Amino acid sequence: MATETLTRVAWIGAVGLATGLILVLALHGQRPEPGLVRFTPAGVMRMLTLEEVVEACVSTGNQPQCFVRGESGWSTAGIPVPAETAQRLENGLRFLHVSAPQRLMAPEEYQGTPVAEFGLDPPQYSIVVRSASGGMFTLHVGATHPQGLAHYARLAGSEVIILLPSFVSEPWAALVP
């Protein structure tokens, strides 16, 4: 009989403790805001907004292929570009703006390895983007990473080598003159 009473008291205590815990959480606990977390761009070109871009050039050496964005869309040398080319430009800009690099390598990490081994001296091609406010972004794209899923790249004026996902560089590679 004493064991039954002890068991009953233990159950009542456990139920009371659980109820108290639920009440504390209900009165003090907070749920996160509903919905998804606000997206923040993490791309290498996050300093420019996509809407303010007015020109994008892709070049190999001294051969630039420049595209100008106007009210009627993208054009090159005053001639409207095909819809496929316009879509590549828009995708390329969006990926540069929002897609984070896979890795950033500081000069200390590749010390002793010539930059040419990354395909960056000279680069395979360069991308120059200009905004309406005069802002400019330049990215030099080099060789494909041995795994084939990324390309080496470097921002103009920086010694950091970027490992850029292939899907970010593919739209631009298709526009190389």
QUIZI-V650817 format. One record per residue. N is the residue number from 1. SS is DSSP state (2 for helix, 1 for strand, 0 for the rest). PSI is psi in whole degrees, -180 to 180 (NA if undefined). OMEGA is omega in whole degrees, 0 to 359 (NA if undefined). Layout:
# QUIZI-V650817
n;ss;psi;omega
N;SS;PSI;OMEGA
N;SS;PSI;OMEGA
This chain:
# QUIZI-V650817
n;ss;psi;omega
1;0;-40;181
2;2;-33;179
3;2;-40;178
4;2;-42;179
5;2;-42;179
6;2;-41;178
7;2;-44;180
8;2;-42;180
9;2;-40;179
10;2;-42;178
11;2;-43;179
12;2;-40;178
13;2;-43;180
14;2;-44;179
15;2;-42;179
16;2;-42;179
17;2;-44;179
18;2;-43;179
19;2;-42;178
20;2;-42;179
21;2;-44;179
22;2;-42;179
23;2;-42;179
24;2;-46;179
25;2;-39;180
26;2;-36;182
27;2;-30;184
28;2;-30;184
29;0;150;177
30;0;140;176
31;0;149;175
32;0;158;178
33;0;143;179
34;0;154;178
35;0;-174;183
36;0;161;176
37;0;142;180
38;0;131;182
39;0;136;173
40;0;129;181
41;0;141;180
42;0;15;182
43;0;173;181
44;0;-16;180
45;0;40;183
46;0;-9;180
47;0;-16;177
48;0;139;174
49;0;151;184
50;2;-34;182
51;2;-29;184
52;2;-4;180
53;1;128;180
54;1;-16;181
55;1;142;175
56;1;129;180
57;1;139;174
58;1;132;183
59;1;150;169
60;1;117;183
61;0;-122;180
62;0;19;181
63;1;87;179
64;1;147;171
65;1;105;186
66;1;141;179
67;1;134;182
68;1;134;178
69;1;122;177
70;1;-172;180
71;0;-31;182
72;0;6;178
73;1;-161;183
74;1;145;176
75;1;162;175
76;1;129;184
77;0;37;177
78;0;0;181
79;1;127;178
80;1;141;180
81;0;157;176
82;0;157;181
83;2;-37;180
84;2;-41;179
85;2;-42;178
86;2;-40;179
87;2;-38;176
88;2;-43;179
89;2;-47;180
90;2;-44;178
91;2;-45;180
92;2;-45;179
93;2;-45;181
94;2;-44;180
95;2;-40;178
96;2;-33;183
97;2;-42;190
98;2;-26;189
99;0;122;182
100;0;145;174
101;0;153;177
102;0;-33;182
103;1;149;172
104;1;127;180
105;1;116;177
106;0;156;180
107;0;-31;180
108;0;-30;183
109;0;-32;181
110;0;16;179
111;0;133;180
112;0;-13;177
113;0;123;179
114;0;142;180
115;2;-25;178
116;2;-28;179
117;2;-18;176
118;2;3;181
119;0;24;185
120;1;4;178
121;0;85;0
122;0;162;178
123;1;158;177
124;0;-40;174
125;1;163;180
126;1;150;178
127;1;127;176
128;1;125;181
129;1;133;179
130;1;144;179
131;1;167;179
132;0;-29;181
133;0;2;178
134;0;-2;177
135;0;148;182
136;1;144;180
137;1;129;179
138;1;129;179
139;1;130;177
140;1;127;183
141;1;134;183
142;1;-143;186
143;1;162;174
144;1;138;176
145;0;147;182
146;0;-30;179
147;0;-15;177
148;0;6;183
149;0;-1;183
150;1;166;176
151;1;147;173
152;1;142;180
153;1;166;179
154;1;135;175
155;1;144;178
156;0;133;179
157;0;2;181
158;0;148;178
159;0;-8;181
160;0;132;176
161;1;131;184
162;1;137;171
163;1;104;188
164;1;127;178
165;1;143;183
166;2;-36;182
167;2;-20;178
168;2;-38;183
169;2;-19;184
170;2;-44;179
171;2;-35;181
172;2;-39;179
173;2;-34;179
174;0;-16;181
175;0;-1;181
176;0;132;181
177;0;NA;NA
